[in-house]
Amino acid sequence: MAHSTEVRSAAEPEPESFSSQETRMPYHPPTSGMILRSRYKIIALVGQGGMGAVYKAEDLRLPGRICAVKEVRPDPGVTAELLQQTQEQFYREASILARLDHPNLPKVSDFFSDSGSDYLVMDYVPGSNLKELSDIAHRAGKFLEEEEVLGWTAQIFDALEYLHSRQPPILHRDIKPSNIKLTTEGLIKLVDFGLVKPLDLEDPSTLTIVRGMGSLPYTPLEQYGGDMGHTDGRSDIYALGATLYHLLTRRAPVTAQERFLREDSLETPRSLNAHISARTERVMLWAMAMHPAERPATISDLRQALMGSSPLYSSFSTTTASRRLDTWSTAIRANLGLVALAVVLLLLALWITMVPTTRTIIPPQSLGRTAHLLSSPGAVLPPLTWLLHRNM
């Protein structure tokens, strides 16, 4: 008989441990019409990946309610002991997800295990994801409008600031266009919650929402380290920058691995879409810096750089040439008066050296009187214009 664990609320105790000798039944994925936990009737498969799947389901206890059921499958080769640890961790951390409450995040309402798989039940979000909207624009030969994309981004900022400010902080680790949905009311939802795990084996005080490595074009290099790689909020910042890159250029960025091997492999956004503003391009590339220390430290910093009113100069850098050009332009505008004066003096000096002068022999008596005047107290040198007139 397949093992099944009843769902518990966040306040209820942990599930009982698996026996190390327990035999697991072969995995059979949920199919249309199947009822999970005597409550959730599977309607259709919504999406799937290497670590699990998402199903659209009907809540039989609340007539008319449609929900999303996220299935997280264990590794087929995992030991019974590790499977037990994984499920215990799932219950601890799913209870944290169930306490999240934000308008840009789907609400987690239930969690349970059945036949060796773990399940999260959350709000079903109707509407299109941003990858679908980008693909529609691409087929029409158009780009998504930057203003519209930045409006969506502001809502994503809200969701990530909320997640990163939890105690312990929570990361998503799989931000990408297909995991961001736009409702018919214009509300952005950051979806695809899954199993969470500690960010660092030596620091279990931070959690991450999604199990696995993320999606390659949007995943920073440090996330490839698995359990040995340290990730923090800047990993989500990289993924968000890569997501903006895709939405505004209609092209997914090259992977961090390829960028590590070839530094010039990432095409600049404005080379793909000339309508992107210089400011937005610089912020995207800043967010996608290869080393975490070179990215914005927080989502708040990224928001200020992208949407704030303060100058961006010296806040971050993309290419040396671009930064120097911006700095020189700013310096010239700020010191325009001094620049004009320097130009006038330069032209005057050139004119003096080019105009021929008449040499005048001054009698010794005059030289003596002149020397006496200049050496006497309170002596004043004649104006430059008078001297010029005397020598012409």
TAHUQUI-V801910 format. One record per helix or strand. SS is the DSSP state (H for helix, E for strand). FROM is the first residue (numbers start at 1). TO is the last residue. If there is no record, write none. Layout:
SS:FROM:TO  SS:FROM:TO
//
This chain:
E:4:5  E:35:36  E:40:49  E:52:59  E:66:72  H:80:98  E:105:105  E:108:114  E:117:123  E:128:129  H:130:139  H:146:164  E:170:171  H:177:179  E:180:182  E:188:190  E:197:200  E:203:208  H:216:218  H:221:228  H:233:249  H:256:261  H:269:272  H:278:287  H:292:294  H:299:307  H:320:334  H:336:354  H:364:375  H:384:390
//
